Amino acid sequence: IYHKMGFRLLDFEYVMPPLSLGWDKLKGVLLLTVYLTPHIPWIPLNSTHTATTTTTTTTSTNKDKDKDKDAKRASATSGKYYYLPSVLLRNFISSQWMHSFVSKRLGSRPDEDSDFRSTIEQIELR
């Protein structure tokens, strides 16, 4: 349902800070998604180039047909591979955790929390 609405799943383990005072952090049950807008960068599938708006052409060989099938499985968004800059994701997650700390839903600063540090480390490794 979310895919048809333009959302995409971010594939990494995400821990959300407490949503309310006295609640625990949410682990292992969350899906972090991003809504695709014209501001989300992309590259054409099967390309090694940087972000662009160039379209690719398809040929009729069997090998190319197999690649096209793989590309359709990878993305149903007109042959585009969308990516989220790690700095944007890191800033979003850091802001969530800091807000939780400032509003006293989190007992310690985010940089002192092992779940926060683990989440940020995963972003840095990708």
URTA-V333979 format. One record per residue. RES is the residue in three letters. NEAR is the number of other C-alpha atoms within 8 Angstrom. D_LAST is the distance of its C-alpha to the last C-alpha in Angstrom with 2 decimals. Layout:
res=<RES,RES>
near=<NEAR,NEAR>
d_last=<D_LAST,D_LAST>
This chain:
res=<ILE,TYR,HIS,LYS,MET,GLY,PHE,ARG,LEU,LEU,ASP,PHE,GLU,TYR,VAL,MET,PRO,PRO,LEU,SER,LEU,GLY,TRP,ASP,LYS,LEU,LYS,GLY,VAL,LEU,LEU,LEU,THR,VAL,TYR,LEU,THR,PRO,HIS,ILE,PRO,TRP,ILE,PRO,LEU,ASN,SER,THR,HIS,THR,ALA,THR,THR,THR,THR,THR,THR,THR,THR,SER,THR,ASN,LYS,ASP,LYS,ASP,LYS,ASP,LYS,ASP,ALA,LYS,ARG,ALA,SER,ALA,THR,SER,GLY,LYS,TYR,TYR,TYR,LEU,PRO,SER,VAL,LEU,LEU,ARG,ASN,PHE,ILE,SER,SER,GLN,TRP,MET,HIS,SER,PHE,VAL,SER,LYS,ARG,LEU,GLY,SER,ARG,PRO,ASP,GLU,ASP,SER,ASP,PHE,ARG,SER,THR,ILE,GLU,GLN,ILE,GLU,LEU,ARG>
near=<4,7,7,6,6,8,11,10,8,8,5,5,7,10,12,9,12,13,8,6,8,6,8,6,9,10,8,7,5,9,7,8,8,8,7,9,5,5,5,9,9,10,13,14,8,5,6,4,6,5,8,8,6,5,5,5,4,6,6,6,6,6,6,10,10,8,8,9,8,8,11,9,7,6,10,7,6,5,10,10,10,8,7,8,6,9,6,8,10,10,8,8,8,9,8,9,13,10,8,13,13,8,7,8,14,13,6,7,9,11,7,7,9,7,7,11,11,8,11,9,8,10,10,7,5,5>
d_last=<26.83,23.89,22.57,26.04,25.93,22.88,20.17,16.88,14.98,11.48,10.32,9.38,12.11,13.73,16.82,19.21,21.71,25.38,26.86,30.32,32.27,32.76,29.99,27.18,23.44,22.25,20.07,19.24,21.26,19.23,17.50,15.63,16.51,16.61,19.80,19.69,21.85,22.72,20.52,17.20,16.20,16.34,17.01,19.59,18.69,19.26,18.76,16.98,18.23,16.72,17.56,21.15,23.87,25.41,26.37,26.42,29.53,29.95,32.42,34.47,33.69,32.70,29.49,28.50,29.58,27.28,24.34,25.52,25.63,22.04,21.04,23.14,21.50,17.98,19.24,22.66,22.29,24.40,22.15,19.37,15.63,14.49,11.20,10.76,10.09,7.94,11.31,13.18,11.43,11.62,15.22,16.18,15.30,16.84,19.83,20.37,20.45,22.64,24.97,25.34,26.31,28.70,30.35,30.90,29.02,26.81,28.79,26.61,24.36,20.72,19.65,22.14,20.79,18.78,17.30,16.14,14.68,12.88,11.40,10.34,8.93,6.63,5.49,5.59,3.82,0.00>
